[in-house]
Amino acid sequence: MEAGTAYGFRYSKLYPAKTGTCYTSLLTLVQTMEKKGYIKHGKAFAYLPILKQEKFLISEVKRIAKRLFEGSPGKLVLNLVENKQLSQTEIEALKKL
């Protein structure tokens, strides 16, 4: 996933027709992401990513595991395997770990 600058006015023009999202909803989302340290506000409605994707993914897996699997990432993975959410290739990669 390539990170880059996002411009709020561009998104507000793209998404309302498709999703019904209005400008204020996008603004609230962007402000929340900024408060959490995921992005920073640049010039003229430009927002820049400051959180690396790998760090974000790790924190999200921990959050989901804590919330849904008693804090155990292993239980999360086991659930994915048991419910056939992983391909055989992914399962083989896990076995090699």
N, C-alpha and C positions, 0 to 999 in steps of 0.2 A: 504494500500500500504506500503510495507516494504522498508525502505531506507537502502542503503548500499554503499559500495565503487564501483565505476565504473572505469574500466580500458580502456583507449582509444584504445589501440592496439587490445583488444578483440572485441570491436564494429567495428573497421575498417575491421576486418576479417569477421564478421558476416553479415554486411549489404550491402556491395557492390554487391554481387551476387543477393540479393533480391530487392534492391531499386536503384542501380546505384550510391549510395552515395560514394564519395571517401574520403580518409583520411583527406584531407585539408578541406572539407566541415564539417566533424565532428569536426575537430580542431577549426574551426571558431565558430561553435555552442557552443562548450564547453567553449571557451574563452569568448564569449558573456555572457553565463550563469555565469561565474566566475566574470566578471565585474559587473553584476547586483546583485551579492551577493547570488546567489542561491546555488553555490557550491564553494569549495575551492580546490586548487591544493595540492595534497599530494606528496608522493615520487613516482618516476618511472611511470609517466603517470597515477597515481591514482587520482581520484577526489572524494571528499566527500561532501554529501549534508549538507548545513548549514541552509537552510531555512526550517522551519517546514511546513508540508503539509497544515495544517489548515490556517496558515498565507498566504501561497501562494494562496490557493483557494479564500480566502477573497479578496486579492488584484486583482486577475484575474476577479472575478465577478464585482468588482468596475470598473475595466478597461473596461470590455465589456459593462457594463451599461452606462458608460460615453461616450464611443465611438458610441454605437448603439441605446441607449434608453434615450437620453437627461439626463444622469446621474442618472436615476431612476432604482434601482434594482427591484422595484415593477412592472415597465413596462416590464422588462425582464421576470419576473415570469408570468405576465399576458400573454405575448406573448407565452410562453411555454404552458400555459393552453389552450389558444385559438387555438393553432396549434396542439393540442393533442400530445404534447411531454412528458407529465407527465402521469403516471399511476394513476388509481383511488386511490390507496393506498397513493401515493405521494400527491395527491390533498387533501385527508382526513387529512394527517399529516399537511398540510399547514393551513387547517381550524382550527386545534387545537391550532395553534400558537397565 
